Amino acid sequence: MREFFLLCHKIFAVAAVACCGERSCVMDRCFIAVVFTALTLIVQASGQDKPVWVTESSTVVPGQELKTAVKMTLRPGWHAYWINPGEAGMPTSATWTLPQGWDCGELQHLWPVRFKTGELHGLGHVGEVWYPVTVRVPADFSGRASLRGALKWLACNDDACVPGQAELSLELVSGVPQPSSEAAAVLAAHGRLPKAEPGVSLAVEQKDGAWRLELHGKARAAYINREVLPATPDVFAPSAEVRFKGLADGRVIAEVAKSAYAGKELDSLVLWALLDRDRPPRVISWKAGESE
Amino acid sequence: MKKLLSICMLSLVSAFTAHAVEPGAKAPGFHLTDLQGRAVSLAAFKGKVVVLEWVNFGCPFVMKHYASGNMPALQQEAAELGVVWIAVNSSAEGKQGYLPSDQMAELAKKQGCKATHFVMDTDGLVGRSYGAKVTPHMFIINADGKVAYNGAIDSKPTVEQGDVKTAEPWFKNAMLAVVAGKAIEQATTKPYGCGVKYAK
């Protein structure tokens, strides 16, 4: 898309120079050259290509849970933010305008990368970013449906931050599901969504000004030394790493420095853990007051 | 030589910002020149309440508060209360937010900025001494020269102008409390915004 604009810019720029050099300058061509220059500059100034909403199938059956996703491609050096953005930034989110009975839930995020914007620690995504969206088709659906969404994000690099907004649209028709050209990629993105961990529970307490996390349950040893990230913002200090270690008595604990902005009491904590790079992350939740 | 000295000072300052100014701490001093060429130093404002506002007009979070008129209104209110308001731009040359002084003065005026002083902290020394992380990042220094507030402008970390009306005005509440000599309910809040574009 960007290459197209650049090519058009070159063509019209040449045409504009050629025509405007003459006495009988055609204002239209000059105007088009200006517009294309502006568009090129806008596309270059922003950190990403236009996001698109893609689906596993454009034909759906009533009551179906349709897997779809929003794909956004960020330019090198730019990043967008995770549900816990870190020290600054703003998570990518979407709001939906849907026909009666349809539901899209929240825009979902996949496992992030750590980066620094200047000196600030952040969590988010770079390059080709996928945000899975699960669409619930009403049980009485027939005919056509136009789904609309508004995507909002913040793209930053070391030198600048640019807020983003994009309209999303999806046209669906009732019928036998047929895999679209993006079906494989959409399914793969959904496959990377974090899954609840039934074999382990989390206990959280404060000790010596830091958080003390303990895992209980048969599967707890699998978490030792694995990468763990907080999905809940402002609980852990920005540079703190969460590393569970196994004690001699079989307990699995992690001590993590508190964020300066953590309240006196903690209501809840959600952790994502990557046990295996080839499998989806695990999600573990803790709520104050609930017994283990 | 000057550059070497700056680098040495920068390293020293960076080492200290690990425990950036918490409420109760002595506010780090500074000597800068504002856009009108006037000398601005913290020591000169002893006995007054001083607000430091880290600003970057290229940042959407800052623009939320200027386009909505929120920040200029707070600056106006501060002026009426005898509070000294210093807008600080710590953007490095070439990074978002930086402009040469005359263009910066024009832009600040265009945005309706009513700060008492607007200073360029291009080498970032003052920003780092305060631990200014994002724009906007607000600090309030009480008449005794101690930091009384370090944090966000308000409670809604978004770029939507509409959220200004419904957010809790944390900074404003703190400023009014300091001026009235009352205790601040929340002296430390998480500032939101774009990272300060410091020089490396």
Contacts between the chains, C-beta under 8 A, distances in Angstrom:
chain1	res1	chain2	res2	distance
A	87	B	133	6.5
A	87	B	134	7.8
A	87	B	195	7.8
A	88	B	133	6.7
A	88	B	134	4.9
A	88	B	192	6.7
A	88	B	193	6.4
A	88	B	194	6.7
A	88	B	195	5.2
A	90	B	157	6.7
A	90	B	158	6.9
A	90	B	159	6.8
A	90	B	192	7.8
A	117	B	195	4.5
A	118	B	195	4.3
A	118	B	196	6.7
A	118	B	197	6.6
A	118	B	198	5.7
A	119	B	133	7.8
A	119	B	195	7.3
A	119	B	198	6.9
A	120	B	133	6.0
A	120	B	134	7.3
A	120	B	195	4.5
A	154	B	60	7.3
A	154	B	159	7.2
A	156	B	194	6.6
A	156	B	195	7.1
A	158	B	95	7.7
A	158	B	197	7.6
A	159	B	94	7.3
A	159	B	95	4.5
A	159	B	96	5.7
A	159	B	197	6.1
A	160	B	58	6.4
A	160	B	95	7.1
A	160	B	96	3.7
A	160	B	194	7.8
A	160	B	197	7.4
A	161	B	58	7.8
A	161	B	59	5.8
A	161	B	60	6.6
A	161	B	96	6.9
A	161	B	194	3.8
A	161	B	195	7.4
A	162	B	60	7.5
A	163	B	60	4.1
A	163	B	159	4.9
A	234	B	190	5.9
A	260	B	188	6.7
A	260	B	190	7.8
A	261	B	188	7.3
A	261	B	189	7.2
A	261	B	190	3.9
